[in-house]
């Protein structure tokens, strides 16, 4: 069960099932994602249907079981991407919320003890992580992990 939340490919597969049930009501939670090479045709069709082959569209490519930012890359030419191993490709949020010009992520910890009635406990402490360099989606800065990632490995 833990892998369903911690492995990016399994989390996306579960989210995709939920989207099919709830008619994309929750589609804004996770960016459009694909699992090449198995879903390479779906990715190619999505790019074509949504005119995402233009340079203004960015993609983030991640290993499904990676951590600490290892193996992550931001690319602008999805057609040149050759995925031999399982990977997850997501439409990159190129206009993220920023704090003082820096990307961040916010982690809140909750415990759900009942669904009916819904009982949720929010832990009093959370975690905020910042990128150390100001955000830009400039083509020459796409591989700068200090801009695009908030992982502690890169931003101590």
C-alpha positions in Angstrom: 0.0 0.0 0.0 2.9 2.4 0.8 4.2 2.1 -2.8 1.0 3.4 -4.1 1.8 6.8 -2.5 5.6 6.8 -2.8 6.2 5.5 -6.3 5.4 8.1 -8.8 4.2 5.7 -11.5 1.8 3.9 -9.1 0.5 7.2 -7.7 -0.3 8.4 -11.2 -1.9 5.0 -12.1 -4.2 5.3 -9.1 -4.9 9.0 -9.8 -5.8 8.1 -13.4 -8.3 5.5 -12.2 -9.8 8.1 -9.9 -10.1 10.5 -12.9 -12.0 7.8 -14.9 -14.5 7.3 -12.0 -15.0 11.0 -11.1 -14.9 12.4 -14.6 -11.7 14.5 -14.2 -13.2 16.4 -11.3 -9.9 16.2 -9.5 -7.7 16.6 -12.6 -5.9 19.7 -11.2 -4.2 17.8 -8.4 -1.5 16.2 -10.5 -0.3 17.5 -13.9 -1.1 15.4 -17.0 1.3 12.4 -16.8 2.4 9.5 -18.9 4.4 6.3 -18.3 6.6 5.7 -21.3 7.6 3.5 -22.9 4.3 1.7 -22.2 2.3 4.9 -22.8 4.5 6.5 -25.5 1.7 6.5 -28.1 -0.6 8.2 -25.6 2.0 10.8 -24.9 2.7 11.4 -28.6 -1.0 11.8 -29.3 -1.5 14.2 -26.3 1.4 16.3 -27.5 -0.2 16.5 -31.0 -3.7 17.1 -29.8 -2.7 19.9 -27.4 0.0 21.5 -29.5 2.6 20.8 -26.9 5.3 20.3 -29.4 6.1 24.0 -29.3 9.2 25.1 -27.3 7.0 27.0 -24.8 5.8 23.7 -23.3 8.1 22.1 -20.7 8.1 18.6 -19.3 9.6 17.0 -16.2 10.9 13.5 -16.5 11.4 11.4 -13.4 12.3 7.9 -12.5 9.3 6.2 -11.0 11.1 5.1 -7.8 13.6 7.9 -7.5 14.2 10.2 -4.5 16.1 13.3 -3.6 15.9 14.6 -7.1 18.1 11.9 -8.6 17.4 11.3 -12.3 15.0 14.3 -12.7 15.3 16.5 -15.8 13.3 19.3 -17.3 13.0 19.2 -21.1 11.4 21.3 -23.8 11.5 18.9 -26.7 9.4 15.9 -25.7 9.8 14.4 -29.2 13.5 13.9 -28.6 12.9 12.0 -25.4 13.7 8.3 -25.8 12.5 6.3 -22.8 13.9 2.8 -22.7 13.2 2.2 -19.0 10.0 2.9 -17.1 9.7 6.6 -16.4 7.1 9.2 -15.7 6.7 12.2 -17.9 4.6 15.1 -16.6 3.6 18.4 -18.0 5.8 20.8 -16.1 4.0 23.6 -14.1 5.9 26.4 -15.8 4.2 29.2 -13.9 4.4 27.9 -10.3 3.5 29.8 -7.1 6.6 31.5 -5.9 7.8 33.0 -2.6 10.2 35.9 -3.2 10.8 34.5 -6.7 11.7 31.0 -5.5 10.0 27.7 -6.1 8.8 25.9 -2.9 6.9 22.9 -1.8 4.8 22.6 1.3 4.2 19.3 3.1 1.3 19.0 5.5 0.8 15.7 7.4 -2.7 14.4 8.0 -4.2 11.3 9.5 -7.6 10.1 8.3 -9.2 7.8 10.9 -12.6 7.5 9.3 -14.3 8.1 6.0 -17.9 8.0 7.1 -18.1 10.2 9.1 -14.9 11.9 7.7 -12.4 12.4 10.5 -9.1 14.1 9.6 -6.4 15.2 12.0 -3.8 17.8 10.8 -0.4 17.5 12.5 0.7 20.8 13.9 4.1 20.9 12.1 4.7 20.8 8.4 7.7 21.2 6.1 8.5 23.9 3.6 11.4 23.4 1.1 12.7 26.1 -1.2 14.8 26.1 -4.3 18.0 28.1 -3.7 18.1 30.0 -7.0 15.3 32.3 -8.3 12.9 30.6 -10.7 13.1 31.0 -14.4 12.0 28.7 -17.2 14.6 30.0 -19.6 15.8 27.3 -22.0 19.4 27.7 -21.0 18.6 27.1 -17.3 16.4 23.9 -17.7 19.0 21.6 -16.2 19.8 23.8 -13.2 18.5 21.7 -10.4 18.9 24.6 -7.9 16.1 26.4 -9.8 13.7 23.6 -10.6 14.0 21.3 -7.6 13.3 21.8 -3.9 14.9 18.6 -2.8 17.1 19.0 0.3 20.0 17.1 -1.5 20.4 20.2 -3.8 19.2 23.0 -1.5 20.9 22.8 1.8 
